[in-house]
Amino acid sequence: MSNLTSASGEASASSGNRTEIGSDYSQQYFASPPTQTQAPTKKKRNLPGNPDPEAEVVALSPKTLLATNRFVCEICNKGFQRDQNLQLHRRGHNLPWKLKQRTSKEIRKKVYVCPEASCVHHDPSRALGDLTGIKKHFCRKHGEKKWKCDKCSKKYAVQSDWKAHSKTCGTREYRCDCGTLFSR
């Protein structure tokens, strides 16, 4: 009988090699995993409202937090949420532009406090870790709910919350013959 090899060159058609491959397979896939003496320590991220004590505390006004287009093009008055987006837009007008580059000295962690004095996140020890987080927090907890579901009339202050709700609203209802609604 001739030996036939597969594309990988491992398997062959002879009966002597089959047992070898079978035993290699069981050793390779069914052997117990090697035990580790010391697990690598993984740095856990801080929980919301439990910031790094060395981080710079930033307090923004409600107007700044609710602003959608803080950076405006002086040529066409188009607004942008981020300065870098404005700089990229300026290229289209052939205006001078410069993307901000970070240096290693410049990197300093920032945390953001809520401007609402009665809020738990107004205290610097309970500040939130990123700008998007504080914006969404402020809108959800202290802002106007301007997004309304067409099906159930529930209102939301953050558009992404409304979109997520709209995708599943009315799809998880199971109606019994007696008229009772169940979620599952």
Phi and psi in degrees as GROMACS dihedral restraints (atoms count N, CA, C in turn):
[ dihedral_restraints ]
;  ai    aj    ak    al  type     phi  dphi    fc
    3     4     5     6     1   -91.5    20    10
    4     5     6     7     1   151.4    20    10
    6     7     8     9     1   -84.6    20    10
    7     8     9    10     1   123.6    20    10
    9    10    11    12     1  -108.5    20    10
   10    11    12    13     1   132.0    20    10
   12    13    14    15     1  -108.6    20    10
   13    14    15    16     1   149.9    20    10
   15    16    17    18     1   -82.0    20    10
   16    17    18    19     1  -178.8    20    10
   18    19    20    21     1   -60.8    20    10
   19    20    21    22     1   -32.6    20    10
   21    22    23    24     1   -84.0    20    10
   22    23    24    25     1   -12.4    20    10
   24    25    26    27     1    81.0    20    10
   25    26    27    28     1    13.4    20    10
   27    28    29    30     1   -96.7    20    10
   28    29    30    31     1   -48.7    20    10
   30    31    32    33     1   -85.8    20    10
   31    32    33    34     1   149.5    20    10
   33    34    35    36     1  -138.9    20    10
   34    35    36    37     1   164.0    20    10
   36    37    38    39     1   -88.7    20    10
   37    38    39    40     1   -10.0    20    10
   39    40    41    42     1   -74.6    20    10
   40    41    42    43     1   146.1    20    10
   42    43    44    45     1   -67.8    20    10
   43    44    45    46     1   -29.7    20    10
   45    46    47    48     1   -65.1    20    10
   46    47    48    49     1   -37.1    20    10
   48    49    50    51     1   -77.7    20    10
   49    50    51    52     1   -25.1    20    10
   51    52    53    54     1   -62.4    20    10
   52    53    54    55     1   -43.0    20    10
   54    55    56    57     1   -65.9    20    10
   55    56    57    58     1   -37.8    20    10
   57    58    59    60     1   -60.8    20    10
   58    59    60    61     1   -48.0    20    10
   60    61    62    63     1   -65.5    20    10
   61    62    63    64     1   -41.9    20    10
   63    64    65    66     1   -59.3    20    10
   64    65    66    67     1   -42.2    20    10
   66    67    68    69     1   -70.6    20    10
   67    68    69    70     1   -36.3    20    10
   69    70    71    72     1   -62.8    20    10
   70    71    72    73     1   -39.7    20    10
   72    73    74    75     1   -62.1    20    10
   73    74    75    76     1   -47.2    20    10
   75    76    77    78     1   -67.8    20    10
   76    77    78    79     1   -35.7    20    10
   78    79    80    81     1   -68.7    20    10
   79    80    81    82     1   -37.9    20    10
   81    82    83    84     1   -73.7    20    10
   82    83    84    85     1   -42.1    20    10
   84    85    86    87     1  -102.4    20    10
   85    86    87    88     1   -19.0    20    10
   87    88    89    90     1  -113.5    20    10
   88    89    90    91     1     2.6    20    10
   90    91    92    93     1   -73.8    20    10
   91    92    93    94     1   150.3    20    10
   93    94    95    96     1   -68.9    20    10
   94    95    96    97     1   142.9    20    10
   96    97    98    99     1   -66.8    20    10
   97    98    99   100     1   148.5    20    10
   99   100   101   102     1   -65.0    20    10
  100   101   102   103     1   139.3    20    10
  102   103   104   105     1   -81.7    20    10
  103   104   105   106     1   140.6    20    10
  105   106   107   108     1   -99.2    20    10
  106   107   108   109     1   137.9    20    10
  108   109   110   111     1   -79.4    20    10
  109   110   111   112     1   -35.5    20    10
  111   112   113   114     1  -138.8    20    10
  112   113   114   115     1   120.7    20    10
  114   115   116   117     1   -76.0    20    10
  115   116   117   118     1   139.5    20    10
  117   118   119   120     1   -67.0    20    10
  118   119   120   121     1   138.2    20    10
  120   121   122   123     1   -79.7    20    10
  121   122   123   124     1   125.2    20    10
  123   124   125   126     1  -102.1    20    10
  124   125   126   127     1   130.0    20    10
  126   127   128   129     1   -75.6    20    10
  127   128   129   130     1   120.5    20    10
  129   130   131   132     1   -83.6    20    10
  130   131   132   133     1   143.6    20    10
  132   133   134   135     1   -79.6    20    10
  133   134   135   136     1   155.3    20    10
  135   136   137   138     1   -70.2    20    10
  136   137   138   139     1   143.0    20    10
  138   139   140   141     1   -72.0    20    10
  139   140   141   142     1   157.4    20    10
  141   142   143   144     1   -59.2    20    10
  142   143   144   145     1   132.0    20    10
  144   145   146   147     1    79.6    20    10
  145   146   147   148     1    16.7    20    10
  147   148   149   150     1  -135.3    20    10
  148   149   150   151     1    71.5    20    10
  150   151   152   153     1   -76.8    20    10
  151   152   153   154     1   167.1    20    10
  153   154   155   156     1   -65.6    20    10
  154   155   156   157     1   126.6    20    10
  156   157   158   159     1   -64.4    20    10
  157   158   159   160     1   -20.2    20    10
  159   160   161   162     1   -91.5    20    10
  160   161   162   163     1    -1.4    20    10
  162   163   164   165     1   -75.5    20    10
  163   164   165   166     1   152.4    20    10
  165   166   167   168     1   -77.5    20    10
  166   167   168   169     1   128.6    20    10
  168   169   170   171     1   -89.2    20    10
  169   170   171   172     1   125.5    20    10
  171   172   173   174     1  -116.4    20    10
  172   173   174   175     1   129.1    20    10
  174   175   176   177     1  -113.3    20    10
  175   176   177   178     1   117.5    20    10
  177   178   179   180     1  -107.6    20    10
  178   179   180   181     1   152.0    20    10
  180   181   182   183     1   -76.5    20    10
  181   182   183   184     1   157.8    20    10
  183   184   185   186     1   -57.5    20    10
  184   185   186   187     1   -36.6    20    10
  186   187   188   189     1   -62.2    20    10
  187   188   189   190     1   -42.6    20    10
  189   190   191   192     1   -66.4    20    10
  190   191   192   193     1   -40.6    20    10
  192   193   194   195     1   -66.7    20    10
  193   194   195   196     1   -33.5    20    10
  195   196   197   198     1   -89.0    20    10
  196   197   198   199     1   -11.2    20    10
  198   199   200   201     1   -65.3    20    10
  199   200   201   202     1   132.0    20    10
  201   202   203   204     1   -95.0    20    10
  202   203   204   205     1   -34.6    20    10
  204   205   206   207     1  -129.8    20    10
  205   206   207   208     1    80.0    20    10
  207   208   209   210     1   -76.1    20    10
  208   209   210   211     1   -26.5    20    10
  210   211   212   213     1  -106.8    20    10
  211   212   213   214     1   115.7    20    10
  213   214   215   216     1  -115.1    20    10
  214   215   216   217     1   136.3    20    10
  216   217   218   219     1   -74.3    20    10
  217   218   219   220     1   130.6    20    10
  219   220   221   222     1   -75.5    20    10
  220   221   222   223     1   -13.9    20    10
  222   223   224   225     1   -87.7    20    10
  223   224   225   226     1   -54.0    20    10
  225   226   227   228     1  -112.0    20    10
  226   227   228   229     1     2.1    20    10
  228   229   230   231     1    60.8    20    10
  229   230   231   232     1    21.7    20    10
  231   232   233   234     1   -78.0    20    10
  232   233   234   235     1   136.8    20    10
  234   235   236   237     1  -102.0    20    10
  235   236   237   238     1   152.8    20    10
  237   238   239   240     1  -136.5    20    10
  238   239   240   241     1   150.5    20    10
  240   241   242   243     1   -76.9    20    10
  241   242   243   244     1   -29.0    20    10
  243   244   245   246     1  -125.3    20    10
  244   245   246   247     1   147.6    20    10
  246   247   248   249     1   -62.1    20    10
  247   248   249   250     1   -37.5    20    10
  249   250   251   252     1   -64.5    20    10
  250   251   252   253     1   -35.1    20    10
  252   253   254   255     1   -66.9    20    10
  253   254   255   256     1   -37.9    20    10
  255   256   257   258     1   -63.8    20    10
  256   257   258   259     1   -43.3    20    10
  258   259   260   261     1   -62.0    20    10
  259   260   261   262     1   -40.9    20    10
  261   262   263   264     1   -66.4    20    10
  262   263   264   265     1   -35.8    20    10
  264   265   266   267     1   -65.9    20    10
  265   266   267   268     1   -38.9    20    10
  267   268   269   270     1   -58.8    20    10
  268   269   270   271     1   -27.9    20    10
  270   271   272   273     1   -59.4    20    10
  271   272   273   274     1   -34.7    20    10
  273   274   275   276     1   -65.3    20    10
  274   275   276   277     1   -26.5    20    10
  276   277   278   279     1   -92.5    20    10
  277   278   279   280     1     3.8    20    10
  279   280   281   282     1    58.0    20    10
  280   281   282   283     1    36.4    20    10
  282   283   284   285     1   -95.3    20    10
  283   284   285   286     1   156.9    20    10
  285   286   287   288     1   -63.8    20    10
  286   287   288   289     1   138.9    20    10
  288   289   290   291     1  -143.0    20    10
  289   290   291   292     1   153.4    20    10
  291   292   293   294     1  -149.0    20    10
  292   293   294   295     1   118.8    20    10
  294   295   296   297     1   -77.9    20    10
  295   296   297   298     1   137.1    20    10
  297   298   299   300     1   -72.3    20    10
  298   299   300   301     1   125.7    20    10
  300   301   302   303     1  -103.2    20    10
  301   302   303   304     1   137.9    20    10
  303   304   305   306     1   -89.4    20    10
  304   305   306   307     1   139.2    20    10
  306   307   308   309     1  -106.3    20    10
  307   308   309   310     1   161.9    20    10
  309   310   311   312     1   -63.1    20    10
  310   311   312   313     1   -30.8    20    10
  312   313   314   315     1   -71.3    20    10
  313   314   315   316     1   -30.6    20    10
  315   316   317   318     1   -76.7    20    10
  316   317   318   319     1   -22.9    20    10
  318   319   320   321     1   -70.5    20    10
  319   320   321   322     1   112.5    20    10
  321   322   323   324     1  -140.7    20    10
  322   323   324   325     1   128.2    20    10
  324   325   326   327     1   -64.4    20    10
  325   326   327   328     1   136.9    20    10
  327   328   329   330     1  -117.0    20    10
  328   329   330   331     1   145.8    20    10
  330   331   332   333     1  -126.6    20    10
  331   332   333   334     1   153.4    20    10
  333   334   335   336     1  -121.1    20    10
  334   335   336   337     1   133.2    20    10
  336   337   338   339     1  -101.1    20    10
  337   338   339   340     1   150.8    20    10
  339   340   341   342     1   -76.9    20    10
  340   341   342   343     1   135.8    20    10
  342   343   344   345     1   -73.1    20    10
  343   344   345   346     1   -14.1    20    10
  345   346   347   348     1   -75.1    20    10
  346   347   348   349     1   116.1    20    10
  348   349   350   351     1   -62.7    20    10
  349   350   351   352     1   -31.5    20    10
  351   352   353   354     1   -83.2    20    10
  352   353   354   355     1    -5.2    20    10
  354   355   356   357     1   -79.9    20    10
  355   356   357   358     1   146.5    20    10
  357   358   359   360     1   -65.2    20    10
  358   359   360   361     1   -28.2    20    10
  360   361   362   363     1   -86.9    20    10
  361   362   363   364     1     8.9    20    10
  363   364   365   366     1   -77.6    20    10
  364   365   366   367     1   -26.1    20    10
  366   367   368   369     1   -74.6    20    10
  367   368   369   370     1   128.3    20    10
  369   370   371   372     1   -57.3    20    10
  370   371   372   373     1   -26.1    20    10
  372   373   374   375     1   -74.5    20    10
  373   374   375   376     1   -12.0    20    10
  375   376   377   378     1  -118.9    20    10
  376   377   378   379     1    24.2    20    10
  378   379   380   381     1   -66.0    20    10
  379   380   381   382     1   155.9    20    10
  381   382   383   384     1   -95.5    20    10
  382   383   384   385     1   150.9    20    10
  384   385   386   387     1   -83.1    20    10
  385   386   387   388     1   -15.0    20    10
  387   388   389   390     1  -142.8    20    10
  388   389   390   391     1   160.5    20    10
  390   391   392   393     1   -64.6    20    10
  391   392   393   394     1   -41.9    20    10
  393   394   395   396     1   -62.4    20    10
  394   395   396   397     1   -40.6    20    10
  396   397   398   399     1   -61.9    20    10
  397   398   399   400     1   -44.3    20    10
  399   400   401   402     1   -70.7    20    10
  400   401   402   403     1   -34.9    20    10
  402   403   404   405     1   -63.7    20    10
  403   404   405   406     1   -47.1    20    10
  405   406   407   408     1   -66.7    20    10
  406   407   408   409     1   -40.2    20    10
  408   409   410   411     1   -58.7    20    10
  409   410   411   412     1   -48.7    20    10
  411   412   413   414     1   -62.4    20    10
  412   413   414   415     1   -42.9    20    10
  414   415   416   417     1   -64.9    20    10
  415   416   417   418     1   -46.7    20    10
  417   418   419   420     1   -63.7    20    10
  418   419   420   421     1   -45.1    20    10
  420   421   422   423     1   -91.1    20    10
  421   422   423   424     1   -30.7    20    10
  423   424   425   426     1  -126.0    20    10
  424   425   426   427     1    -4.3    20    10
  426   427   428   429     1   -96.6    20    10
  427   428   429   430     1   175.3    20    10
  429   430   431   432     1   -79.9    20    10
  430   431   432   433     1   136.2    20    10
  432   433   434   435     1   -89.3    20    10
  433   434   435   436     1    97.4    20    10
  435   436   437   438     1  -106.3    20    10
  436   437   438   439     1    -1.2    20    10
  438   439   440   441     1  -105.1    20    10
  439   440   441   442     1   121.3    20    10
  441   442   443   444     1  -121.2    20    10
  442   443   444   445     1   134.3    20    10
  444   445   446   447     1   -73.1    20    10
  445   446   447   448     1   132.6    20    10
  447   448   449   450     1   -70.8    20    10
  448   449   450   451     1   -28.6    20    10
  450   451   452   453     1   -83.5    20    10
  451   452   453   454     1   -46.1    20    10
  453   454   455   456     1  -116.5    20    10
  454   455   456   457     1    -1.8    20    10
  456   457   458   459     1    66.0    20    10
  457   458   459   460     1    15.9    20    10
  459   460   461   462     1   -73.1    20    10
  460   461   462   463     1   141.3    20    10
  462   463   464   465     1  -108.7    20    10
  463   464   465   466     1   148.4    20    10
  465   466   467   468     1  -134.6    20    10
  466   467   468   469     1   148.9    20    10
  468   469   470   471     1   -94.4    20    10
  469   470   471   472     1   -20.5    20    10
  471   472   473   474     1  -114.0    20    10
  472   473   474   475     1   128.2    20    10
  474   475   476   477     1   -60.4    20    10
  475   476   477   478     1   -38.0    20    10
  477   478   479   480     1   -65.7    20    10
  478   479   480   481     1   -33.5    20    10
  480   481   482   483     1   -65.9    20    10
  481   482   483   484     1   -43.6    20    10
  483   484   485   486     1   -62.5    20    10
  484   485   486   487     1   -43.5    20    10
  486   487   488   489     1   -63.1    20    10
  487   488   489   490     1   -44.1    20    10
  489   490   491   492     1   -62.8    20    10
  490   491   492   493     1   -41.4    20    10
  492   493   494   495     1   -65.7    20    10
  493   494   495   496     1   -42.9    20    10
  495   496   497   498     1   -61.8    20    10
  496   497   498   499     1   -31.8    20    10
  498   499   500   501     1   -66.6    20    10
  499   500   501   502     1   -31.1    20    10
  501   502   503   504     1  -113.1    20    10
  502   503   504   505     1    -4.2    20    10
  504   505   506   507     1   -64.6    20    10
  505   506   507   508     1   125.1    20    10
  507   508   509   510     1    84.5    20    10
  508   509   510   511     1    -4.7    20    10
  510   511   512   513     1   -93.3    20    10
  511   512   513   514     1   -15.9    20    10
  513   514   515   516     1  -108.5    20    10
  514   515   516   517     1    35.2    20    10
  516   517   518   519     1  -110.0    20    10
  517   518   519   520     1   134.2    20    10
  519   520   521   522     1  -122.3    20    10
  520   521   522   523     1   118.0    20    10
  522   523   524   525     1   -98.9    20    10
  523   524   525   526     1   128.1    20    10
  525   526   527   528     1   -81.7    20    10
  526   527   528   529     1   162.0    20    10
  528   529   530   531     1   -60.9    20    10
  529   530   531   532     1   -26.3    20    10
  531   532   533   534     1   -79.2    20    10
  532   533   534   535     1   -10.1    20    10
  534   535   536   537     1   103.9    20    10
  535   536   537   538     1    -5.4    20    10
  537   538   539   540     1   -75.9    20    10
  538   539   540   541     1   139.3    20    10
  540   541   542   543     1   -97.8    20    10
  541   542   543   544     1   135.8    20    10
  543   544   545   546     1  -124.1    20    10
  544   545   546   547     1   148.4    20    10
  546   547   548   549     1   -83.7    20    10
  547   548   549   550     1   -19.4    20    10
